[in-house]
């Protein structure tokens, strides 16, 4: 018998040994057992995929917030997830929101600048000049009126100034940012740059708050302060006011820096404005020169007066000291004079003659002989040239010293 015939004979024997009802039950039991094993395998695969799908990565410059049925999960520090790998229950049970906290974003505010248009076939732009400012297309700020120095008017009208600013900011508090800043998180598509979508969503409100801070700050300063004198002070106040407004709405954003990129008066009056600035500069220069000359003259006069006062005080002290010395000398001489007046007078006369003769270069003593009455003395005086030369040399040496 062939193999096929043997199998058919075995089946016939089995059918004869087992009734058809028992055979059907066996086939059903085997099918159920196989289905249960397959179901277990499928459930195991689903569970594995479910577990793997809950693994999330948070970047080094990001922090995460886990939403459990739409509410933030966790308490205290556990509400914010740091960078690294984390497992959460897959959607729709839990959802991970990544917020870039280390990235510093630059935002240019040109809404307060004048209108510019692109040149044909060139990336450059130029101002779009018109007879007046168009407030629907051009931005500006008002500056405080200032006192007039050259007219009788106490104050002038408010001035207009165009400014361009740049803001650098970053998200400091992810929870406050998520709660109070509206972001259409569901609009972020797979493969889309998460940070770019977030920045695009918050840029309009930041620009509005930034512009309001600039306008409300500049109105307290004059146009000269904005263009020249107090740029650093104005920038610092704008930054402080902007941070205060952001803190008031609890948006979790921190201002890193604020910079005034450019500033300009209205283009329509720029030529007249430049002439005014030149005249003011000339006036200030002349005033500075006059003040410097006045200070110089004043210092010279004070120096001369101080020198003369010092010389007068020195001469005064010399005279007083000489008078006191003479008074003391004569007080000491008075008792002797009262005893022998003639002798004292002769001695004082002799000392005077001695002092006189010691201080002259040439001495000629003539004593009369016999009767001086009727006599005549004729003397030819020719000074010794060596004595005159020596006197002039002594004088020149004294002047050099």
Beta strands, then each sheet from edge to edge (+ up, - down):
strand 1: 55-58
strand 2: 62-68
strand 3: 71-72
strand 4: 84-87
strand 5: 94-100
strand 6: 105-109
strand 7: 116-118
strand 8: 125-127
strand 9: 141-143
strand 10: 159-171
strand 11: 253-265
sheet 1: 1+ 4-
sheet 2: 3+ 2- 5+
sheet 3: 6+ 10- 9+
sheet 4: 6+ 10- 11+
sheet 5: 7+ 8-
end
